[in-house]
Amino acid sequence: MRTTAKTSKIKRYMTVFNDTRTADKSTDLLETLLASKSKADKHAKEVVALAEKYNFTGVEIDYEQIRDNLSIWKKFLVFEKALYARTKKAGLDLRIVLEPSTPVTSPRDRNVS
């Protein structure tokens, strides 16, 4: 999508999801992308770079099938923090879509930090 005078006032979000060619909602993909703090930061940097390159006004993250996987949740929270900082610095909006069944208890209640 190219920005034109007509579309420049319309918010355009780049949606990122965890589907692959061989698997829908791949938790293996997320385990790889978010394996460490540095990998999560690299992923956040790449997402922001793509959004900027294609003139999006925001980023939407729609990672699914992680609600019962505390290991991925912990990594996702690190990624979310890095992505928030990078989108804010770039002047991009950020939306994070959560599954309806996402636990909404405090991180302390679920031993997630």
All heavy atoms as an XYZ file, in Angstrom:
909
protein
N       0.846     -1.185      0.000
C       0.000      0.000      0.000
C       0.880      1.232      0.000
O       1.725      1.409      0.857
C      -0.882      0.022      1.244
C      -2.014     -0.920      1.183
S      -3.135     -0.923      2.623
C      -2.810      0.532      3.498
N       0.670      2.032     -0.961
C       1.394      3.292     -1.042
C       0.524      4.383     -0.443
O      -0.694      4.403     -0.614
C       1.706      3.634     -2.488
C       2.537      2.572     -3.158
C       3.982      2.982     -3.126
N       4.774      1.990     -3.832
C       5.738      1.308     -3.262
N       6.039      1.493     -2.020
N       6.428      0.433     -3.937
N       1.155      5.276      0.277
C       0.430      6.386      0.872
C       0.147      7.429     -0.202
O       1.045      7.848     -0.922
C       1.240      7.016      2.016
O       1.516      6.003      2.968
C       0.466      8.129      2.676
N      -1.103      7.797     -0.310
C      -1.503      8.862     -1.223
C      -2.225      9.915     -0.401
O      -2.526      9.709      0.772
C      -2.452      8.335     -2.314
O      -3.671      7.906     -1.691
C      -1.839      7.184     -3.101
N      -2.524     11.028     -1.013
C      -3.256     12.079     -0.295
C      -4.580     11.529      0.220
O      -5.034     11.880      1.305
C      -3.488     13.270     -1.214
N      -5.177     10.638     -0.548
C      -6.476     10.078     -0.170
C      -6.368      9.131      1.035
O      -7.238      9.092      1.888
C      -7.070      9.332     -1.365
C      -8.505      8.964     -1.215
C      -9.022      8.370     -2.516
C     -10.509      8.182     -2.459
N     -11.053      7.669     -3.697
N      -5.289      8.369      1.109
C      -5.163      7.380      2.187
C      -4.288      7.850      3.350
O      -4.172      7.147      4.340
C      -4.563      6.060      1.647
O      -3.243      6.319      1.162
C      -5.433      5.442      0.587
N      -3.685      9.007      3.241
C      -2.738      9.430      4.274
C      -3.381      9.632      5.642
O      -2.694      9.571      6.658
C      -2.017     10.705      3.843
O      -2.934     11.782      3.752
N      -4.670      9.850      5.690
C      -5.344     10.062      6.972
C      -5.972      8.779      7.529
O      -6.528      8.776      8.613
C      -6.399     11.155      6.825
C      -5.780     12.532      6.572
C      -6.834     13.584      6.434
C      -6.326     14.973      6.289
N      -5.230     15.242      5.418
N      -5.879      7.695      6.783
C      -6.447      6.416      7.205
C      -5.361      5.612      7.919
O      -4.250      5.455      7.401
C      -6.969      5.617      5.995
C      -8.078      6.389      5.296
C      -7.456      4.241      6.436
C      -8.495      5.776      3.974
N      -5.678      5.103      9.105
C      -4.722      4.265      9.824
C      -4.599      2.925      9.105
O      -5.596      2.317      8.744
C      -5.153      4.063     11.270
C      -5.028      5.328     12.086
C      -5.202      5.044     13.565
C      -5.072      6.323     14.329
N      -3.849      6.372     15.093
N      -3.356      2.513      8.911
C      -3.074      1.259      8.225
C      -2.180      0.416      9.129
O      -1.048      0.804      9.418
C      -2.385      1.533      6.881
C      -3.263      2.286      5.904
C      -2.485      2.871      4.741
N      -1.235      3.552      5.074
C      -1.156      4.787      5.591
N      -2.246      5.481      5.817
N       0.013      5.342      5.858
N      -2.684     -0.730      9.551
C      -1.942     -1.606     10.448
C      -1.380     -2.800      9.689
O      -2.072     -3.407      8.877
C      -2.845     -2.133     11.572
C      -3.131     -1.107     12.626
C      -4.108     -0.136     12.440
C      -2.413     -1.091     13.813
C      -4.371      0.807     13.406
C      -2.670     -0.142     14.791
C      -3.648      0.804     14.574
O      -3.901      1.748     15.530
N      -0.148     -3.120      9.982
C       0.459     -4.346      9.481
C       0.188     -5.427     10.527
O       0.572     -5.275     11.694
C       1.965     -4.157      9.298
C       2.654     -5.408      8.788
S       4.442     -5.193      8.592
C       4.998     -5.335     10.288
N      -0.492     -6.488     10.138
C      -0.811     -7.566     11.066
C       0.231     -8.675     10.945
O       0.541     -9.128      9.848
C      -2.213     -8.140     10.791
O      -3.171     -7.086     10.919
C      -2.554     -9.250     11.768
N       0.741     -9.096     12.089
C       1.726    -10.169     12.154
C       1.085    -11.312     12.926
O       0.555    -11.116     14.016
C       3.014     -9.697     12.876
C       4.059    -10.798     12.891
C       3.567     -8.436     12.214
N       1.132    -12.509     12.336
C       0.534    -13.665     13.001
C       1.481    -14.845     12.898
O       2.458    -14.808     12.155
C      -0.853    -13.991     12.427
C      -0.894    -14.041     10.930
C      -0.696    -15.221     10.253
C      -1.130    -12.878     10.190
C      -0.722    -15.272      8.876
C      -1.175    -12.915      8.812
C      -0.960    -14.123      8.147
N       1.203    -15.877     13.647
C       2.119    -17.009     13.748
C       1.672    -18.218     12.930
O       1.816    -19.351     13.350
C       2.365    -17.395     15.215
C       1.109    -17.745     15.968
O       0.099    -17.077     15.840
N       1.167    -18.779     16.793
N       1.211    -17.967     11.718
C       0.926    -19.045     10.775
C       2.146    -19.233      9.883
O       2.864    -18.277      9.590
C      -0.270    -18.708      9.886
C      -1.589    -18.699     10.642
O      -1.602    -19.029     11.832
O      -2.608    -18.354     10.025
N       2.391    -20.438      9.464
C       3.469    -20.724      8.522
C       2.866    -21.454      7.322
O       1.669    -21.752      7.314
C       4.563    -21.614      9.159
O       4.021    -22.911      9.410
C       5.102    -21.007     10.449
N       3.685    -21.762      6.365
C       3.180    -22.503      5.197
C       2.707    -23.899      5.571
O       1.876    -24.479      4.899
C       4.260    -22.605      4.128
C       4.549    -21.302      3.468
C       5.637    -21.436      2.443
N       5.961    -20.109      1.955
C       6.307    -19.845      0.731
N       6.414    -20.813     -0.143
N       6.578    -18.626      0.367
N       3.262    -24.439      6.631
C       2.930    -25.812      6.997
C       2.070    -25.931      8.251
O       1.566    -27.007      8.539
C       4.216    -26.639      7.212
O       5.002    -26.024      8.239
C       5.022    -26.722      5.925
N       1.917    -24.841      8.994
C       1.152    -24.935     10.243
C       0.443    -23.626     10.556
O       1.041    -22.556     10.445
C       2.073    -25.297     11.404
N      -0.815    -23.729     10.931
C      -1.539    -22.567     11.425
C      -1.223    -22.409     12.912
O      -1.112    -23.388     13.634
C      -3.050    -22.754     11.265
C      -3.479    -22.706      9.818
O      -2.700    -22.224      8.975
O      -4.599    -23.154      9.524
N      -1.049    -21.176     13.331
C      -0.828    -20.855     14.736
C       0.335    -21.645     15.333
O       0.212    -22.351     16.319
C      -2.109    -21.070     15.529
C      -3.223    -20.149     15.061
C      -4.569    -20.815     15.234
C      -5.673    -20.057     14.569
N      -5.639    -20.029     13.128
N       1.483    -21.510     14.712
C       2.667    -22.286     15.078
C       3.322    -21.774     16.355
O       3.886    -20.678     16.386
C       3.678    -22.248     13.933
O       4.893    -22.838     14.343
N       3.282    -22.594     17.383
C       4.003    -22.232     18.600
C       5.500    -22.499     18.429
O       6.314    -21.855     19.084
C       3.451    -22.982     19.824
O       3.457    -24.387     19.565
C       2.032    -22.530     20.151
N       5.856    -23.420     17.534
C       7.274    -23.660     17.250
C       7.913    -22.404     16.662
O       9.043    -22.060     17.005
C       7.461    -24.828     16.278
C       7.118    -26.172     16.892
O       7.099    -26.275     18.147
O       6.868    -27.125     16.137
N       7.192    -21.717     15.785
C       7.696    -20.470     15.214
C       7.946    -19.447     16.316
O       8.985    -18.798     16.350
C       6.701    -19.914     14.189
C       7.026    -18.536     13.621
C       8.334    -18.558     12.850
C       5.876    -18.043     12.751
N       6.999    -19.334     17.235
C       7.160    -18.368     18.329
C       8.315    -18.752     19.239
O       9.059    -17.881     19.701
C       5.861    -18.242     19.120
C       4.689    -17.666     18.345
C       3.452    -17.601     19.233
C       5.017    -16.301     17.782
N       8.478    -20.041     19.498
C       9.607    -20.490     20.327
C      10.926    -20.064     19.686
O      11.853    -19.643     20.381
C       9.591    -22.011     20.515
C       8.528    -22.517     21.457
C       8.854    -22.326     22.931
O       9.906    -21.741     23.277
O       8.047    -22.753     23.753
N      11.000    -20.124     18.368
C      12.216    -19.731     17.658
C      12.407    -18.216     17.676
O      13.486    -17.716     18.001
C      12.168    -20.228     16.204
O      12.065    -21.659     16.208
C      13.406    -19.814     15.427
N      11.351    -17.471     17.316
C      11.449    -16.014     17.230
C      11.692    -15.345     18.576
O      12.314    -14.283     18.645
C      10.177    -15.427     16.616
C       9.940    -15.713     15.141
C       8.553    -15.230     14.723
C      11.020    -15.059     14.285
N      11.184    -15.961     19.643
C      11.240    -15.340     20.966
C      12.141    -16.098     21.935
O      12.051    -15.912     23.146
C       9.819    -15.253     21.540
C       8.738    -14.669     20.625
C       7.376    -14.700     21.308
C       9.097    -13.275     20.175
N      13.029    -16.919     21.409
C      13.834    -17.839     22.226
C      14.655    -17.158     23.316
O      14.893    -17.737     24.367
C      14.750    -18.672     21.331
N      15.092    -15.940     23.070
C      15.890    -15.213     24.056
C      15.505    -13.738     23.982
O      14.819    -13.311     23.057
C      17.382    -15.374     23.760
O      17.700    -14.746     22.524
N      15.978    -12.980     24.947
C      15.689    -11.548     24.949
C      16.239    -10.897     23.685
O      15.575    -10.059     23.075
C      16.279    -10.895     26.198
C      15.927     -9.446     26.341
C      16.431     -8.856     27.646
C      16.011     -7.406     27.733
N      16.425     -6.787     28.979
N      17.431    -11.297     23.264
C      18.022    -10.690     22.061
C      17.251    -11.080     20.800
O      17.080    -10.258     19.901
C      19.500    -11.054     21.930
O      19.674    -12.440     21.761
N      16.768    -12.318     20.741
C      15.966    -12.727     19.575
C      14.618    -12.011     19.566
O      14.132    -11.610     18.509
C      15.776    -14.236     19.553
C      17.017    -14.973     19.102
C      16.731    -16.428     18.853
C      17.990    -17.094     18.319
N      17.738    -18.443     17.857
N      14.014    -11.838     20.731
C      12.738    -11.115     20.811
C      12.932     -9.670     20.376
O      12.104     -9.114     19.638
C      12.183    -11.182     22.234
N      14.033     -9.056     20.788
C      14.314     -7.686     20.389
C      14.574     -7.603     18.884
O      14.127     -6.676     18.212
C      15.490     -7.123     21.170
C      15.670     -5.636     20.921
O      14.713     -4.873     21.175
O      16.752     -5.237     20.457
N      15.292     -8.575     18.350
C      15.553     -8.617     16.899
C      14.235     -8.734     16.134
O      14.027     -8.064     15.127
C      16.470     -9.791     16.565
C      16.770     -9.910     15.085
C      17.651    -11.122     14.788
C      17.875    -11.192     13.287
N      18.123    -12.528     12.820
N      13.351     -9.588     16.603
C      12.042     -9.759     15.967
C      11.264     -8.444     16.010
O      10.688     -8.018     15.005
C      11.276    -10.890     16.649
C       9.933    -11.171     16.083
N       9.667    -11.245     14.728
C       8.745    -11.400     16.700
C       8.377    -11.513     14.538
N       7.798    -11.600     15.723
N      11.277     -7.777     17.158
C      10.586     -6.483     17.288
C      11.179     -5.468     16.310
O      10.436     -4.726     15.644
C      10.697     -5.975     18.720
N      12.485     -5.439     16.201
C      13.162     -4.518     15.283
C      12.750     -4.791     13.836
O      12.478     -3.868     13.067
C      14.675     -4.664     15.453
C      15.495     -3.733     14.612
C      16.982     -3.939     14.887
C      17.826     -3.005     14.040
N      19.260     -3.198     14.314
N      12.691     -6.060     13.464
C      12.309     -6.437     12.096
C      10.848     -6.073     11.797
O      10.543     -5.591     10.702
C      12.534     -7.934     11.875
C      13.991     -8.325     11.877
C      14.235     -9.821     11.937
O      13.333    -10.588     12.341
O      15.353    -10.229     11.586
N       9.973     -6.282     12.759
C       8.559     -5.938     12.576
C       8.415     -4.436     12.342
O       7.721     -3.995     11.414
C       7.721     -6.398     13.796
C       6.331     -5.783     13.789
C       7.622     -7.925     13.835
N       9.069     -3.640     13.166
C       8.985     -2.179     13.023
C       9.590     -1.730     11.696
O       9.032     -0.877     11.006
C       9.652     -1.473     14.230
C       9.811      0.011     13.985
C       8.823     -1.726     15.484
N      10.706     -2.327     11.310
C      11.339     -1.955     10.044
C      10.406     -2.223      8.862
O      10.303     -1.401      7.940
C      12.656     -2.713      9.867
N       9.708     -3.348      8.869
C       8.758     -3.656      7.793
C       7.588     -2.677      7.782
O       7.158     -2.223      6.716
C       8.224     -5.085      7.938
C       9.091     -6.185      7.370
C       8.525     -7.558      7.744
C       9.217     -6.057      5.863
N       7.084     -2.362      8.949
C       5.967     -1.414      9.030
C       6.374     -0.052      8.489
O       5.608      0.595      7.760
C       5.469     -1.300     10.470
N       7.570      0.377      8.826
C       8.060      1.669      8.324
C       8.305      1.617      6.818
O       7.946      2.550      6.090
C       9.343      2.073      9.052
C       9.111      2.450     10.498
C      10.396      2.830     11.204
O      11.414      2.106     11.068
O      10.378      3.849     11.917
N       8.900      0.533      6.355
C       9.220      0.402      4.931
C       7.972      0.521      4.054
O       8.007      1.122      2.983
C       9.905     -0.944      4.681
C      10.255     -1.200      3.224
C      10.961     -2.526      3.047
C      11.274     -2.779      1.581
N      11.995     -4.046      1.398
N       6.867     -0.054      4.518
C       5.645     -0.068      3.714
C       4.615      0.967      4.170
O       3.440      0.862      3.845
C       5.056     -1.482      3.682
C       5.974     -2.416      2.920
C       6.764     -3.344      3.590
C       6.090     -2.330      1.541
C       7.626     -4.179      2.897
C       6.946     -3.160      0.834
C       7.711     -4.080      1.521
O       8.575     -4.902      0.829
N       5.069      1.959      4.916
C       4.241      3.108      5.311
C       2.984      2.757      6.102
O       1.946      3.398      5.937
C       3.855      3.934      4.078
C       5.058      4.526      3.394
O       5.942      5.066      4.054
N       5.120      4.409      2.083
N       3.083      1.765      6.963
C       1.966      1.478      7.858
C       1.999      2.487      9.002
O       3.048      3.021      9.339
C       2.053      0.051      8.413
C       1.705     -1.000      7.400
C       2.686     -1.632      6.659
C       0.386     -1.352      7.174
C       2.373     -2.603      5.723
C       0.053     -2.320      6.245
C       1.048     -2.945      5.515
N       0.851      2.738      9.596
C       0.795      3.662     10.725
C       0.809      2.911     12.057
O       0.904      3.524     13.113
C      -0.464      4.550     10.662
O      -1.621      3.715     10.606
C      -0.427      5.455      9.449
N       0.696      1.590     11.982
C       0.701      0.800     13.199
C       0.998     -0.660     12.937
O       1.037     -1.114     11.792
N       1.200     -1.369     14.025
C       1.486     -2.800     13.995
C       0.440     -3.499     14.853
O       0.090     -3.022     15.934
C       2.904     -3.086     14.563
C       3.134     -4.576     14.730
C       3.969     -2.457     13.681
N      -0.044     -4.625     14.349
C      -0.982     -5.456     15.108
C      -0.360     -6.842     15.243
O       0.051     -7.440     14.248
C      -2.315     -5.557     14.364
C      -3.315     -6.454     15.057
C      -4.614     -6.532     14.282
O      -4.681     -7.306     13.308
O      -5.545     -5.799     14.652
N      -0.265     -7.330     16.453
C       0.271     -8.663     16.727
C      -0.889     -9.577     17.069
O      -1.687     -9.281     17.962
C       1.287     -8.622     17.901
C       2.451     -7.689     17.581
C       1.765    -10.031     18.239
C       3.288     -8.089     16.387
N      -0.984    -10.687     16.349
C      -2.066    -11.648     16.545
C      -1.475    -13.058     16.636
O      -1.620    -13.866     15.732
C      -3.070    -11.541     15.393
C      -4.324    -12.375     15.625
O      -4.496    -12.919     16.732
O      -5.132    -12.487     14.684
N      -0.765    -13.311     17.725
C      -0.174    -14.629     17.945
C      -1.172    -15.470     18.730
O      -1.678    -15.044     19.767
C       1.136    -14.518     18.724
C       2.245    -13.833     17.953
C       3.309    -13.260     18.607
C       2.230    -13.762     16.564
C       4.338    -12.643     17.915
C       3.242    -13.149     15.862
C       4.292    -12.586     16.546
O       5.303    -11.976     15.853
N      -1.436    -16.676     18.220
C      -2.452    -17.529     18.830
C      -1.868    -18.843     19.334
O      -0.750    -19.200     19.006
C      -3.556    -17.803     17.818
C      -4.304    -16.539     17.416
C      -5.467    -16.820     16.483
O      -6.205    -17.780     16.750
O      -5.615    -16.087     15.500
N      -2.679    -19.538     20.097
C      -2.364    -20.846     20.678
C      -1.249    -20.787     21.717
O      -0.503    -21.745     21.890
C      -2.004    -21.855     19.573
C      -3.114    -22.140     18.602
C      -4.332    -22.776     19.252
O      -4.203    -23.579     20.174
N      -5.515    -22.416     18.796
N      -1.154    -19.667     22.407
C      -0.119    -19.580     23.458
C      -0.725    -19.522     24.855
O      -0.006    -19.502     25.834
C       0.818    -18.372     23.235
C       0.081    -17.045     23.275
C       1.573    -18.523     21.933
C       0.986    -15.818     23.200
N      -2.032    -19.526     24.942
C      -2.688    -19.281     26.228
C      -2.313    -20.274     27.317
O      -2.265    -19.921     28.487
C      -4.201    -19.231     26.065
C      -4.820    -20.519     25.606
C      -6.324    -20.325     25.380
N      -6.876    -21.411     24.612
C      -7.294    -22.546     25.124
N      -7.237    -22.730     26.422
N      -7.771    -23.488     24.360
N      -2.014    -21.516     26.955
C      -1.690    -22.511     27.976
C      -0.193    -22.779     28.093
O       0.219    -23.631     28.863
C      -2.396    -23.832     27.667
C      -3.908    -23.719     27.797
O      -4.370    -22.941     28.656
O      -4.619    -24.396     27.035
N       0.610    -22.056     27.334
C       2.045    -22.300     27.322
C       2.765    -21.179     28.070
O       3.072    -20.132     27.508
C       2.528    -22.392     25.865
C       3.955    -22.838     25.762
O       4.786    -22.511     26.601
N       4.253    -23.566     24.696
N       3.040    -21.402     29.339
C       3.663    -20.366     30.161
C       5.062    -19.997     29.682
O       5.487    -18.854     29.828
C       3.705    -20.788     31.625
C       2.355    -20.830     32.336
C       2.531    -21.232     33.794
C       1.654    -19.498     32.234
N       5.759    -20.938     29.086
C       7.089    -20.645     28.564
C       7.008    -19.590     27.462
O       7.771    -18.619     27.456
C       7.724    -21.929     28.016
O       8.922    -21.633     27.332
N       6.074    -19.768     26.546
C       5.919    -18.787     25.468
C       5.370    -17.478     26.027
O       5.780    -16.403     25.596
C       5.034    -19.323     24.325
C       5.732    -20.483     23.617
C       4.724    -18.222     23.313
C       4.937    -21.114     22.504
N       4.455    -17.537     26.987
C       3.927    -16.295     27.577
C       5.044    -15.439     28.145
O       5.082    -14.228     27.947
C       2.914    -16.586     28.681
C       1.504    -16.615     28.184
C       0.669    -17.688     28.196
C       0.766    -15.544     27.591
N      -0.535    -17.338     27.633
C      -0.505    -16.037     27.258
C       1.066    -14.210     27.300
C      -1.474    -15.243     26.668
C       0.099    -13.422     26.703
C      -1.162    -13.942     26.393
N       5.951    -16.057     28.856
C       7.069    -15.301     29.442
C       7.889    -14.636     28.351
O       8.261    -13.466     28.450
C       7.949    -16.223     30.286
C       7.303    -16.673     31.569
C       8.198    -17.641     32.314
C       7.505    -18.169     33.550
N       8.332    -19.126     34.291
N       8.161    -15.375     27.293
C       8.933    -14.834     26.171
C       8.139    -13.764     25.428
O       8.696    -12.756     24.987
C       9.331    -15.964     25.227
C      10.291    -16.951     25.863
C      10.489    -18.170     25.000
C      11.322    -19.196     25.760
N      11.412    -20.458     25.060
N       6.836    -13.982     25.294
C       5.984    -13.016     24.612
C       5.976    -11.683     25.363
O       5.993    -10.618     24.745
C       4.561    -13.553     24.467
C       3.634    -12.593     23.782
C       3.685    -12.424     22.414
C       2.722    -11.850     24.508
C       2.836    -11.525     21.769
C       1.878    -10.951     23.887
C       1.934    -10.794     22.510
N       5.947    -11.735     26.675
C       5.950    -10.506     27.467
C       7.243     -9.713     27.262
O       7.217     -8.483     27.197
C       5.730    -10.816     28.948
C       4.339    -11.356     29.291
C       4.281    -11.782     30.752
C       3.263    -10.345     28.973
N       8.358    -10.396     27.122
C       9.632     -9.735     26.830
C       9.550     -9.091     25.445
O       9.937     -7.935     25.250
C      10.806    -10.740     26.910
C      12.097    -10.136     26.380
C      10.981    -11.231     28.345
N       9.036     -9.837     24.472
C       8.870     -9.324     23.112
C       7.927     -8.125     23.089
O       8.215     -7.103     22.455
C       8.336    -10.432     22.202
C       7.806     -9.948     20.888
C       8.662     -9.428     19.927
C       6.456    -10.012     20.605
C       8.176     -8.978     18.698
C       5.958     -9.567     19.392
C       6.828     -9.045     18.435
N       6.818     -8.242     23.794
C       5.823     -7.167     23.831
C       6.450     -5.866     24.353
O       6.225     -4.789     23.798
C       4.664     -7.605     24.724
C       3.545     -6.629     24.827
C       2.473     -7.156     25.773
O       2.686     -7.126     27.003
O       1.433     -7.613     25.276
N       7.249     -5.969     25.372
C       7.908     -4.791     25.945
C       8.871     -4.168     24.924
O       8.900     -2.948     24.749
C       8.655     -5.193     27.221
C       9.203     -4.051     28.007
C       9.798     -4.554     29.319
C      10.222     -3.407     30.191
N      10.739     -3.870     31.486
N       9.661     -5.003     24.253
C      10.603     -4.513     23.240
C       9.854     -3.895     22.065
O      10.230     -2.827     21.561
C      11.497     -5.654     22.755
N       8.776     -4.540     21.637
C       8.001     -4.031     20.506
C       7.330     -2.713     20.864
O       7.314     -1.774     20.050
C       6.957     -5.057     20.069
C       6.137     -4.685     18.847
C       7.028     -4.505     17.617
C       5.073     -5.743     18.581
N       6.811     -2.616     22.061
C       6.183     -1.364     22.489
C       7.192     -0.214     22.432
O       6.896      0.862     21.906
C       5.602     -1.495     23.898
C       5.052     -0.189     24.413
C       3.844      0.308     23.933
C       5.757      0.562     25.343
C       3.355      1.529     24.383
C       5.272      1.779     25.795
C       4.066      2.253     25.319
O       3.582      3.469     25.748
N       8.382     -0.442     22.952
C       9.408      0.610     22.958
C       9.783      1.010     21.533
O       9.915      2.201     21.227
C      10.643      0.134     23.719
N       9.928      0.035     20.664
C      10.335      0.327     19.282
C       9.212      1.004     18.485
O       9.483      1.900     17.690
C      10.797     -0.944     18.589
C      12.142     -1.416     19.106
C      12.687     -2.569     18.274
N      14.001     -2.952     18.728
C      15.130     -2.355     18.362
N      15.105     -1.322     17.560
N      16.290     -2.789     18.819
N       7.964      0.572     18.675
C       6.868      1.226     17.948
C       6.678      2.648     18.448
O       6.440      3.561     17.659
C       5.540      0.447     18.045
O       5.215      0.209     19.419
C       5.605     -0.866     17.278
N       6.802      2.838     19.737
C       6.654      4.185     20.298
C       7.726      5.114     19.735
O       7.431      6.233     19.311
C       6.736      4.121     21.823
C       6.483      5.442     22.498
C       6.448      5.296     24.008
C       6.173      6.651     24.640
N       6.138      6.543     26.092
N       8.964      4.642     19.715
C      10.071      5.443     19.201
C       9.866      5.787     17.720
O      10.205      6.883     17.275
C      11.389      4.694     19.386
C      12.603      5.473     18.963
C      13.874      4.708     19.255
C      15.088      5.516     18.824
N      16.333      4.802     19.066
N       9.271      4.855     16.965
C       9.047      5.053     15.534
C       7.766      5.839     15.245
O       7.482      6.150     14.086
C       9.000      3.697     14.825
N       6.983      6.117     16.279
C       5.727      6.839     16.083
C       4.627      5.978     15.492
O       3.696      6.477     14.862
N       4.711      4.665     15.716
C       3.705      3.726     15.216
C       2.741      3.337     16.327
O       3.136      3.221     17.493
C       4.389      2.451     14.691
C       5.316      2.604     13.500
C       6.095      1.316     13.274
C       4.534      2.983     12.256
N       1.493      3.112     15.961
C       0.514      2.572     16.906
C       0.806      1.087     17.093
O       1.385      0.436     16.220
C      -0.902      2.729     16.368
C      -1.348      4.184     16.280
O      -0.826      5.019     17.035
O      -2.228      4.473     15.445
N       0.357      0.541     18.213
C       0.530     -0.889     18.482
C      -0.768     -1.456     19.026
O      -1.352     -0.903     19.958
C       1.659     -1.119     19.492
C       1.879     -2.566     19.947
C       2.258     -3.471     18.778
C       2.945     -2.625     21.037
N      -1.198     -2.549     18.401
C      -2.355     -3.309     18.899
C      -1.904     -4.744     19.101
O      -1.220     -5.307     18.252
C      -3.500     -3.317     17.889
C      -4.179     -2.017     17.733
C      -5.495     -2.131     16.986
N      -5.331     -2.578     15.627
C      -6.109     -2.218     14.616
N      -7.118     -1.389     14.822
N      -5.909     -2.683     13.402
N      -2.306     -5.313     20.221
C      -2.021     -6.720     20.486
C      -3.349     -7.421     20.694
O      -4.105     -7.078     21.601
C      -1.080     -6.889     21.691
C       0.245     -6.220     21.367
C      -0.913     -8.363     22.035
C       1.296     -6.298     22.413
N      -3.625     -8.369     19.805
C      -4.886     -9.110     19.843
C      -4.691    -10.315     20.753
O      -3.750    -11.092     20.578
C      -5.291     -9.579     18.428
C      -6.575    -10.386     18.469
C      -5.422     -8.386     17.498
N      -5.563    -10.454     21.724
C      -5.509    -11.602     22.623
C      -6.682    -12.522     22.339
O      -7.790    -12.068     22.046
C      -5.556    -11.141     24.085
C      -4.391    -10.257     24.528
C      -4.628     -9.778     25.959
C      -3.065    -10.988     24.421
N      -6.443    -13.808     22.427
C      -7.504    -14.785     22.238
C      -8.557    -14.599     23.334
O      -8.216    -14.217     24.456
C      -6.946    -16.201     22.347
C      -5.941    -16.550     21.271
C      -5.341    -17.918     21.499
O      -5.987    -18.899     21.133
O      -4.230    -17.976     22.038
N      -9.820    -14.864     23.016
C     -10.873    -14.715     24.040
C     -10.592    -15.534     25.292
O     -10.971    -15.143     26.384
C     -12.129    -15.212     23.338
C     -11.850    -15.061     21.888
C     -10.358    -15.252     21.726
N      -9.879    -16.633     25.149
C      -9.605    -17.492     26.303
C      -8.285    -17.158     26.991
O      -7.826    -17.900     27.848
C      -9.589    -18.951     25.855
O      -8.628    -19.114     24.823
N      -7.692    -16.021     26.665
C      -6.437    -15.622     27.300
C      -6.665    -15.396     28.788
O      -7.601    -14.705     29.177
C      -5.900    -14.325     26.663
O      -5.632    -14.577     25.290
C      -4.632    -13.866     27.350
N      -5.811    -15.977     29.629
C      -5.960    -15.749     31.067
C      -5.723    -14.272     31.390
O      -4.796    -13.667     30.861
C      -4.884    -16.627     31.695
C      -4.001    -17.065     30.591
C      -4.698    -16.818     29.297
N      -6.559    -13.710     32.215
C      -6.440    -12.290     32.538
C      -6.067    -12.058     33.995
O      -6.213    -10.961     34.506
C      -7.731    -11.510     32.193
C      -7.922    -11.466     30.688
C      -8.932    -12.126     32.875
N      -5.558    -13.067     34.640
C      -5.105    -12.889     36.009
C      -3.784    -12.150     36.021
O      -3.094    -12.056     35.018
C      -4.931    -14.254     36.715
O      -4.013    -15.029     35.958
C      -6.252    -14.982     36.846
N      -3.434    -11.648     37.152
C      -2.173    -10.944     37.321
C      -1.011    -11.882     37.035
O      -1.087    -13.076     37.353
C      -2.099    -10.454     38.772
O      -0.771    -10.221     39.149
N       0.089    -11.381     36.471
C       1.263    -12.243     36.255
C       1.735    -12.913     37.537
O       2.178    -14.046     37.511
C       2.324    -11.293     35.705
C       1.540    -10.194     35.084
C       0.284    -10.047     35.928
N       1.600    -12.226     38.662
C       2.013    -12.840     39.942
C       1.175    -14.073     40.240
O       1.652    -15.040     40.790
C       1.857    -11.838     41.082
C       2.888    -10.748     41.082
C       2.716     -9.915     42.336
N       1.331     -9.497     42.497
C       0.876     -8.301     42.222
N       1.662     -7.371     41.801
N      -0.394     -8.005     42.380
N      -0.113    -14.030     39.863
C      -1.004    -15.149     40.122
C      -0.634    -16.379     39.293
O      -0.955    -17.492     39.652
C      -2.461    -14.778     39.824
C      -2.972    -13.680     40.731
O      -2.387    -13.477     41.811
O      -3.959    -13.017     40.350
N       0.046    -16.165     38.174
C       0.376    -17.275     37.276
C       1.882    -17.541     37.247
O       2.368    -18.245     36.396
C      -0.128    -16.983     35.871
C      -1.644    -16.888     35.848
C      -2.203    -16.851     34.471
N      -1.679    -17.824     33.562
C      -2.204    -19.024     33.324
N      -3.273    -19.406     33.947
N      -1.656    -19.831     32.444
N       2.626    -16.898     38.142
C       4.078    -17.067     38.202
C       4.758    -16.707     36.887
O       5.663    -17.378     36.435
C       4.460    -18.488     38.605
C       4.015    -18.801     40.013
O       4.126    -17.962     40.895
N       3.511    -19.991     40.224
N       4.250    -15.652     36.251
C       4.854    -15.151     35.024
C       5.436    -13.783     35.335
O       4.766    -12.932     35.886
C       3.790    -15.005     33.896
C       4.414    -14.392     32.660
C       3.173    -16.361     33.584
N       6.694    -13.597     34.994
C       7.298    -12.285     35.264
C       7.822    -11.674     33.992
O       7.993    -12.284     33.005
C       8.412    -12.428     36.280
O       9.361    -13.375     35.860
